[in-house]
Amino acid sequence: MTDENLKQFEKLKNGVLGKVLSKEALERLGRVKIANPVLSTQLELYLVQLYQSGQLKGKIDDKKLKQILNVLVPKKRKTKIKRK
């Protein structure tokens, strides 16, 4: 992709995210971006795809965004330490 294509995509992505996410959800996305940029990118692309395919009905609030994050993040195994 060229720089111009990247700029256009960023503009499209930010516009879509502004339309579909509530204020609280946007704040959470910002915190996720700081903590885990790769996960943030995956989440943003997923939300843009949902929007473009018409699967989003209304705004996504913070609770719904948490549910989406739980789907995207693989479950961690619990580790037990046995001491003798």
PyMOL commands that set and color helices and strands:
alter all, ss='L'
color gray80, all
select helices_A, chain A and resi 3-20+23-35+37-52+62-72
alter helices_A, ss='H'
color red, helices_A
deselect
rebuild
show_as cartoon
